[in-house]
Amino acid sequence: MTAYSEVITRLISALESLPGIGPKSAERIIFHILKTDEAYACALADAIVEVKKKIFFCEICFNLSEKNICHICSNPSRNHEIICVVEEPKDVIAIEKAGGYNGVYHVLLGALSAINGIGPSKLKIEELFERIHSGAIEEVILATNPNADGDATALYLSQLLAKEAIKISRISRGVPLGSSFEYLDQATIACALRDRQPIHLIQ
């Protein structure tokens, strides 16, 4: 039998479904909301609804955008001949904050993971090759996270990209193994991109 009312229990369950939120964190969030005035709670709820209604995936790179084409893909001053492949939109933000990269991006919206049942068809891989075949792409930088799933994704993509007449590179191992972009400092990200290495496949 739960100690909370049905309303609070339902909200706890909803919050627990969010990444990184457990029962205790959900309780703290709810207690914080209850201590604030109604205007704050309404503003928070409205902001969540507005994000859901107004934020989309860019039709070209699948980064987050308020328009059909994101501000990076529509920027003529960016180098559209270089595509940096990342797992999530948050990785684009991390790289942009680090500075030093002026190409464009392609967001896979995930990484290959046998344990989680994520295969190539669930990622934006086909769309990546459509971009390569339809544009003058000179280089693809594989900037998936340096962990097991990220490395598996990079290897899979590098094998497919080996058939294309383009340069393939992987971010430098200055990025710690097993880490994620969102937790890296800006200098480390910038150096990893600058010191990227070509991928040499064994034929």
C-alpha positions in Angstrom: 0.0 0.0 0.0 1.5 3.3 -1.0 1.9 6.2 1.4 1.0 8.8 -1.2 -2.3 9.8 -2.7 -3.2 8.5 -6.2 -2.4 11.9 -7.8 1.1 12.0 -6.3 1.7 8.3 -7.0 0.8 8.9 -10.7 3.2 11.8 -10.9 6.0 9.8 -9.3 5.5 7.1 -11.8 5.6 9.6 -14.7 8.8 11.2 -13.4 10.5 7.8 -12.8 10.1 7.1 -16.5 12.5 10.0 -17.2 16.3 9.1 -17.7 18.3 9.4 -14.5 15.2 9.9 -12.3 14.6 7.3 -9.5 12.0 7.2 -6.8 13.9 9.5 -4.4 14.6 12.1 -7.1 10.9 12.0 -8.2 9.8 12.6 -4.6 12.2 15.6 -4.3 11.0 17.1 -7.5 7.3 16.8 -6.4 8.0 18.3 -3.0 9.8 21.2 -4.7 6.8 21.8 -6.9 4.4 21.6 -4.0 6.4 24.3 -2.1 6.2 26.7 -5.0 3.2 28.8 -6.1 0.7 27.6 -8.7 2.1 30.0 -11.3 5.5 28.3 -11.2 3.9 24.8 -11.7 1.8 26.1 -14.6 4.8 27.7 -16.2 6.7 24.5 -15.9 3.9 22.5 -17.4 3.4 25.0 -20.2 7.2 24.9 -21.0 7.1 21.1 -21.3 4.1 21.2 -23.6 5.6 24.0 -25.7 8.8 22.1 -26.2 6.9 19.0 -27.3 4.8 21.1 -29.8 7.5 23.4 -31.2 10.8 21.4 -31.2 11.4 19.0 -34.1 14.2 16.9 -35.6 15.9 18.7 -38.5 14.9 17.1 -41.8 18.5 17.0 -42.9 20.7 16.1 -39.8 18.1 15.2 -37.2 19.4 17.7 -34.7 16.8 19.5 -32.6 15.2 22.5 -34.3 12.3 24.9 -34.2 12.2 24.8 -38.0 12.2 22.1 -40.6 15.9 22.8 -41.2 18.2 23.5 -38.2 20.3 26.7 -37.9 23.5 24.7 -38.6 22.3 23.0 -41.8 20.9 26.3 -43.1 24.1 28.3 -42.3 26.0 28.9 -45.6 29.2 29.7 -43.6 29.5 26.2 -42.3 31.6 23.7 -44.3 29.0 21.4 -45.7 31.6 19.0 -47.1 32.4 17.6 -43.7 29.8 15.7 -41.7 30.4 14.9 -38.0 28.3 11.8 -37.0 27.1 11.8 -33.4 24.7 9.7 -31.4 22.4 12.4 -29.9 21.5 16.1 -30.2 23.2 16.7 -26.9 26.5 15.7 -28.5 26.0 18.4 -31.1 25.6 20.9 -28.3 28.8 19.7 -26.5 30.9 19.9 -29.7 29.5 23.4 -30.5 30.3 24.6 -27.0 33.9 23.3 -27.4 34.3 25.4 -30.6 36.8 24.8 -33.4 34.5 22.7 -35.6 32.8 24.4 -38.6 31.4 21.5 -40.5 27.8 20.1 -40.2 26.4 17.1 -38.3 24.4 14.0 -38.7 22.6 12.7 -35.6 22.0 9.0 -35.5 19.5 9.2 -32.6 21.1 6.4 -30.8 23.9 3.7 -31.1 24.0 0.1 -32.0 23.2 -2.0 -29.0 22.5 -5.8 -29.1 21.5 -5.8 -25.5 18.9 -3.1 -26.0 17.7 -4.5 -29.3 18.9 -1.4 -31.3 20.0 -2.5 -34.8 21.0 -0.4 -37.9 17.4 0.0 -39.0 16.5 1.9 -35.8 19.2 4.5 -36.4 19.4 7.3 -39.1 22.1 5.4 -41.0 20.2 5.2 -44.3 19.6 9.0 -44.2 23.4 9.5 -43.7 24.2 7.7 -46.9 21.5 9.6 -48.8 23.3 12.8 -47.8 26.6 11.4 -48.9 25.3 10.3 -52.3 23.4 13.5 -52.9 26.1 16.0 -51.9 29.8 16.8 -52.3 30.9 15.2 -49.1 34.7 15.0 -48.6 34.9 13.7 -45.0 32.8 11.9 -42.4 34.0 12.2 -38.8 32.7 9.3 -36.6 32.2 11.0 -33.3 30.1 8.4 -31.5 30.8 8.0 -27.8 34.0 6.1 -27.0 32.3 3.2 -25.2 31.2 -0.3 -26.3 28.1 0.8 -28.2 29.7 3.8 -29.7 32.8 1.9 -30.9 30.5 -0.8 -32.4 28.6 1.8 -34.2 31.7 3.5 -35.5 33.1 0.2 -36.7 29.9 -0.7 -38.5 29.7 2.7 -40.2 33.4 2.7 -41.1 32.9 -0.7 -42.9 30.0 0.8 -44.9 31.8 4.0 -45.6 34.8 2.2 -46.9 32.9 1.7 -50.1 32.5 5.5 -50.6 35.2 7.8 -52.1 35.5 9.9 -49.0 37.8 10.4 -46.1 36.7 8.6 -42.9 38.1 9.6 -39.5 37.4 8.8 -35.8 37.7 11.2 -32.9 41.0 11.1 -31.1 41.4 8.8 -28.1 42.0 11.9 -26.0 38.4 11.2 -25.1 38.4 8.8 -22.1 37.2 5.3 -22.8 33.7 4.5 -21.5 32.7 8.2 -21.3 29.9 10.3 -22.9 30.2 13.7 -24.6 27.9 15.4 -22.2 30.3 14.8 -19.3 33.5 15.9 -21.1 35.1 19.3 -20.8 35.2 21.6 -23.9 39.0 21.5 -24.3 39.0 17.7 -24.5 36.2 17.6 -27.1 38.0 20.3 -29.2 41.3 18.4 -29.1 39.6 15.1 -29.9 38.1 16.6 -33.1 41.3 18.4 -34.1 43.5 15.3 -33.6 41.0 12.9 -35.3 42.6 9.9 -37.0 41.9 8.2 -40.4 40.3 4.8 -40.1 42.2 2.1 -41.9 40.2 -1.1 -42.5 41.7 -4.5 -43.0 40.6 -5.7 -46.4 
